[in-house]
Amino acid sequence: MKAVVLTGLTPAEKVRLTQVPVPEVRPGWVLVKVKAFGLNHSEQILRLGEIRADYIQKPIIPGIECVGEVADPSDSLLAVGQKVAALMGGMGRSFHGSYAEYALLPAHHVFPVSSELPWRELAAVPETWFTAWGSLFECLSLEPRDTLLIRGGTCALGYAAIQIAKALGCRVIATTHREGKLPLLAEADEALLDTGTMAGRVSGVTKALELVGPRTLRDTLGCMEKGGVVCSTGILGRVSVLDGFDPIKDIPNGVYLTGFFSNYPTQPVMDAIFSFLRDHRLKPHVGAAFDLAHIADACAAQDSGTVNGKIVVTV
């Protein structure tokens, strides 16, 4: 089969398809014929730096999510030809991932999917919508009466969060640090240019989804009404830890801080996501689509930061 195999630092121009054997099925694992997959920031981090870490299996086929059909269910309860989505659980880091024609995946992270979305759009759902869903509902307990601040709205996760929150009935304030991208936040009730300081510029915020990350986290905490909750989920600001963070001084009295880690998807949550999409007649934002033969172009588009929405690759 054709696959991308990483052994070291791999900028987009060095991404290549190679021939590797189709994985051999074993108990507890399911062989999936990959139909499409989305590109994610974590895979970019892997290609451009994390690949050097000892905890990354090498060589490794990257890719933390995919959609496709069951080619061999092994000893699982799945059926040959069944439509499935798979994500996280070590994909593309601890074991081979989805940048390939086939993927051998642990059965507990392969989920049957009921959706009429085409593969191209279906591929934009698993990791992005699971992360948005978990951040908004599991961590923020989002309700229609909330005013939601999305810091870093012009990314695939930001767009998904806007769609979910607006469908729920929330007031949404979304930010971007690029003035030219403000029109892309038209679905939000208010789109603001993020200069790094939002405290004092917004009011009535009861929930916040922090996608820029530690770089702006202190300021986001300062935007909240008493009783408000901030969920730190992304690291678009390319700062992953916050040195010198003082919870007593940096978290305002009566404001709450949480975070979402997307490594633990479940069938009920995946079912709820696809039901929500169907019930509200929503379609995920696909910013650009490539076929597997042009995976290097897809990675180059990702590295350029110019694509608005999810980048997907069809196989």
ABEGO torsion letter per residue (X at the ends): XBBBBBABBBBAAABBBBBBBBBBBBBGBBBBBBABBBBBAAAAAAAAAAAABAABBOBBBBEABBBEBBABAEABABBBGBBBBBBEGGBGAABBBABBABBBBBAAABBBBBBABBAAAAAAAAAAAAAAAAAAAAAAGBBAABBBBBBGABBAAAAAAAAAAAAAGBBBBBBBABAAAAAAAAABABBBBBAGBABGABBGBABBBBAAEAAAAAAAAAABBBGBBBBBABAAAGBABBBGBBAAAABBBGBBBBBBBAABBBAAAAAAAAAAAAAAGBBBBBABBBBAAAAAAAAAAAAAGABBEBBBBBX
